[in-house]
């Protein structure tokens, strides 16, 4: 079965994106195929998609090599094949490198950015005066980080749905700017 056909645009939950459990909440209408989830390259493909699709508006997400692998991935979806083991090995090494040396690009931190961007984008849509949220989203896209003061202001301004925790500065613990 072609694993890419079952992919859906998942909606991040604040808890999942921030606490680093399962990266995104599956869309209720379509569940991802279990064979896709059990694939050995699932984490690598998700990391590629995170950088090239979900966070494409963020500065520094795309590199020439990632673009090359992403084009190969998109082609593999059309041809019902998987991407090369060399590409998977590159992604695996990149993930390991980011966890050691460039934590602002590690999967856990990028999931936090994705969750925050999701909530900020939704707030922009529902607020009558969204300028504050637009400035936070733009800053997040540029720096992949929000300061403690920005998060406090965000908590003061946002609607707090029941069951959704407040944003916390500790969510950005993978950013070098956190320290």
N, C-alpha and C positions, 0 to 999 in steps of 0.2 A: 504494500500500500504506500502510496506517495505521502510521506510524512508532512510535507509542506502544505498540502491541500487542507489539512485539518487545523492549520494555524488560524487563530482569530486575533483580532486586536483586543488584547486583554486590558482590563481596567485596573489600575493599581489601587490597592487599598493602602491607606496610610500606615496601618500596622504592618502589613507585609513589606511594603517598600522600605519602611524605616527600620523595622526589627530584623530584616534580612532573612525571613523565613522563605516560603515559596515566593518567588520574585513578583508575580502579579496574580491577581485574582482571575480565574478563568471567566470568560464571558458566559453568562447563564444559558444563552440559547445554544451554544455549541461548545462541547467539551473537547479539549485536544485529544487526539488519538493516543491511547496508552502506549502504542508502539513508538510513537514519537518521544514521549516522556522517558521511555526506557532505553532510548538510544544512547550509545556511549558518548556521542558528540553533542548531547542536548545542551550542556552548560556552555560549550563553545559557540554553538549556533545562537543561543539566547544572548550571549555577550555580543556577538557580531550584530545581531538585530537591535540590541539595546543601543549600541553606538551608531549604527548606520540608519536606523529607522526611527526609533523612539526618541532619541536625543539628537537628531540631526540638526536641530536649531542651536545646539550648544557648541560653543567654541572649542576647537581641539578634538572633536570626536572622530573626524575622518582623517585618515592618512592614505597615501597612495597604495600601500600594501593592503589596508583594510578595504579600500575601494575595489581593488583587484579581486580579493577574496569574496567580497559581497556580490560582485557581478557574476562570479563563478557560482555562488550560492543561488542567485536568482535564475541563472541558466539551468542549474541542476533541478530546480523546481519544475521548470518547463519540460525537461527531458526525463523526469522521473528517476533521477540518479542522486547519489550523495556527492558532496564536495570531496576533494582529494584529501587523503590522509596527511599530505604535506601542509595543506591549509589548516586542517584541524590541529596538527602539531604546532603550527605557528600561533594559532589562537590560544592553545593550552599554555604555551610558553609566555605569550603576552599577558595572559591572566596571572600567571605566577609572578612575572616581573612586576606587574602593577601592584600586586599585593605586597611585594617586598619594597619596591622603590618609588612607585608613583601612585600612592594610595588614592589620590583624587580621581584616578581612572580605574580603580578596582571595581569589580562588579557590585559589591555591597554599597559602595559610595554612589555609584551611578544609579542604583535602584532608589536610593534616597532622593537624589536629584530628580529622578523620574516621578516619584510620588509627589514631591513638592511642586513640580511643574504642573502636574495633573490638577492638584488642588488650586493652585494659583490661576490656572487657565479657567477653571470652573468659576472661581470667584470673580474673575474679570467679566465673564459672561452674565453674571447675575447682579452685579453691583451697578448702581446708577452712576457712581463716580469711581471708575476702576483705576484711576491714575496710579494710586499707591501700589496696587497689586501688579500693574503692568511694570512699574519700576522694579519691584522685587523679582518678578519673573525675568526681566531683562538682565538684572544683576546676576541672578542664579545661572542663566544661560551663559553669561560671560565668565563668571568666576567659579561656577560649580560649588557655591558656598553662600550661606547667609549668616550674618553676624548674630550674636546673641541679642543685640538691640533690635535688629530687624525681625527676629523671630518673636520677641516679646510684643512688638508692634503688630505683627501679623496675628498673633493670638488675640490681641485686643480688638482687632478690626473684623475678624472673620466670624462667620456664622458657625456655631459649634453644634454639629449634628450629634444626636445622642449616640453614644457608643464609640465616638471617634475621639482619640486622645488629643491633647494639645500638642502643638509642635514643640520640639525641644532642641536646644542648641547641641546637645549630645548626639543628636541624629547625624551631625556632620563630623563625627569623631575620626573619620578616615581622611579628612582634608588636612593638609599641612597647615592651613590657616587656623585650624582649631586650637593649636597649641600656643 
